[in-house]
């Protein structure tokens, strides 16, 4: 018997832009994290960045599918200087996600994550995903899943450090013929519970 879909998740209000300053011996940056609010300005920034950095092609309809239905689950990060977006700077990273019903529970999904080459090794990928996961949790998500290339050691490490585990291996998942790992994170039942306590590995990967 099919599972009857539950009610849609609650939609939290959009967050105000968040300013973060990063300082180290060689790097001093002022960053602004913001959710998706403006198709005319932000959709071209997202699509350009993703086309430059990701191997899989996406149509405008794919972007709009995610961005129009779940704008609160798309975050962009801007660096001060260069081209301005409302005074926030140049877009140097983005994460695009969704949240919907999956067999009677709410499942989040990280569809796209990209950081510009000049802004890598600053932890921006983790910071973007963390903010998206926070909103998913506010919306009542039970779990979050994503796919990552089996050869992308950096991405696998990033997600595993956030509490994701390897759920299954998907053979020849990408157009290039590369395998993928499906990764899963289960949200805690109680605030403050470690998400790793709910995760489990469902099958072998070798």
C-alpha positions in Angstrom: 0.0 0.0 0.0 1.5 3.4 -1.0 2.3 5.8 1.8 -0.1 8.8 1.9 1.8 12.0 1.5 1.8 14.2 4.6 1.2 17.9 4.7 3.8 20.2 3.2 6.6 21.4 5.5 6.2 24.8 7.1 7.9 27.7 5.3 10.1 29.7 7.6 10.6 33.4 6.9 13.7 34.5 4.9 16.7 35.3 7.0 18.3 38.7 6.8 21.8 38.8 5.1 24.5 37.6 7.4 28.0 39.1 7.5 31.0 37.0 8.4 34.6 38.1 8.5 37.4 35.7 7.9 40.9 36.6 8.9 44.2 34.6 8.8 47.8 35.3 8.0 47.1 35.6 4.2 43.3 36.1 3.9 41.1 38.9 5.1 37.6 38.7 3.7 34.2 40.1 4.5 31.5 37.7 3.4 27.7 38.0 3.2 25.5 35.0 3.2 22.0 35.5 1.8 19.1 33.4 0.6 17.6 33.5 -2.9 15.3 36.4 -3.4 15.9 37.9 -6.9 15.7 35.9 -10.1 16.9 38.7 -12.4 20.2 39.2 -10.5 20.8 36.0 -8.6 19.8 33.3 -11.1 22.4 34.3 -13.6 25.0 34.4 -10.9 24.1 30.9 -9.7 23.9 29.4 -13.2 27.2 31.0 -14.3 29.1 29.8 -11.3 27.7 26.2 -11.6 28.3 26.0 -15.4 32.0 27.0 -14.8 32.6 24.5 -12.0 30.3 21.5 -12.3 30.5 18.8 -14.9 26.8 18.1 -15.2 24.7 20.4 -17.5 21.5 22.0 -16.1 18.7 23.8 -18.0 17.0 27.0 -16.9 14.0 24.9 -16.0 16.0 22.8 -13.6 17.3 26.0 -11.8 13.7 27.4 -11.6 12.4 24.1 -10.3 14.5 24.4 -7.2 14.8 28.2 -6.8 11.1 29.0 -7.3 9.8 26.3 -5.0 12.4 26.4 -2.3 14.1 29.8 -2.3 14.8 29.6 1.4 16.9 26.5 0.8 19.3 28.3 -1.6 22.1 30.3 -0.1 24.6 32.5 -1.9 27.8 33.9 -0.4 29.3 37.2 -1.6 32.8 38.6 -1.1 33.2 42.4 -0.7 34.8 44.1 -3.7 34.7 43.5 -7.4 31.1 43.5 -8.8 28.5 44.5 -6.3 25.1 42.9 -5.6 23.3 45.4 -3.5 26.6 46.4 -2.0 27.5 42.8 -0.9 30.2 42.0 -3.5 30.8 39.3 -6.0 29.1 35.9 -5.7 31.7 33.3 -4.9 29.6 30.3 -3.8 26.1 28.8 -3.7 24.2 25.8 -2.5 20.8 24.8 -4.0 18.5 22.4 -2.1 14.9 21.2 -1.8 12.7 19.6 0.8 9.6 17.5 0.1 7.7 14.4 1.1 9.4 11.0 0.7 7.4 8.0 1.7 5.6 9.8 4.5 8.7 11.8 5.9 10.3 15.0 5.0 13.6 14.5 3.0 16.0 17.3 2.2 18.2 17.1 -0.9 21.4 19.0 -1.7 21.2 19.4 -5.5 24.2 21.7 -6.2 27.1 23.1 -4.2 29.9 25.1 -5.8 32.6 27.5 -4.6 34.7 29.7 -6.9 38.3 28.4 -7.2 39.8 31.6 -5.7 37.6 31.2 -2.6 38.3 27.5 -1.8 40.0 26.3 1.4 38.1 28.9 3.4 35.4 26.5 4.6 32.7 28.2 2.5 31.3 24.9 1.2 30.6 23.7 4.8 29.3 27.1 5.8 26.8 27.1 2.9 25.6 23.5 3.6 25.3 24.2 7.3 23.0 27.1 6.7 20.8 25.1 4.4 20.7 22.2 6.9 19.6 24.6 9.6 16.6 25.7 7.5 15.7 22.2 6.6 15.7 21.3 10.3 13.5 24.3 11.0 11.1 23.0 8.4 10.9 19.6 10.1 13.2 17.6 7.9 13.8 14.0 9.0 16.8 13.4 6.8 18.9 14.9 4.0 20.5 13.1 1.0 22.8 14.0 -1.9 25.1 12.5 -4.5 28.8 13.1 -4.8 31.3 11.7 -7.3 33.1 8.7 -5.9 36.4 10.3 -7.0 35.8 13.7 -5.4 37.6 13.1 -2.1 37.3 16.8 -1.1 33.5 16.8 -1.4 33.2 13.4 0.4 35.3 14.7 3.3 33.3 17.9 3.5 30.0 16.1 3.8 31.2 13.4 6.1 32.6 16.1 8.4 29.1 17.5 8.6 27.7 14.1 9.7 26.7 12.5 6.4 27.4 8.8 5.8 27.7 6.8 2.6 24.4 5.1 2.0 25.0 3.4 -1.3 27.1 3.4 -4.4 25.5 4.4 -7.7 27.3 2.8 -10.6 28.0 5.1 -13.7 25.7 7.7 -12.2 27.2 10.7 -14.1 27.3 11.4 -17.8 31.0 11.0 -17.6 30.5 7.4 -16.5 31.8 8.1 -13.0 30.2 6.4 -10.0 28.5 8.4 -7.2 28.0 7.8 -3.5 24.6 8.7 -2.2 25.2 10.3 1.2 22.6 10.6 4.0 22.3 12.6 7.2 19.5 12.0 9.7 18.4 15.0 11.7 18.2 14.5 15.5 14.9 13.8 17.1 15.8 16.2 20.0 17.6 19.5 19.7 21.2 19.0 20.6 21.4 15.3 19.6 24.3 14.3 17.5 23.0 13.6 14.0 25.6 10.8 13.6 23.6 8.7 16.2 20.8 8.3 13.7 22.9 7.4 10.7 23.6 3.9 9.5 25.2 2.3 6.5 22.8 0.2 4.5 25.2 -1.8 2.3 28.8 -2.4 1.3 30.5 -0.1 -1.2 33.3 -2.3 -2.5 
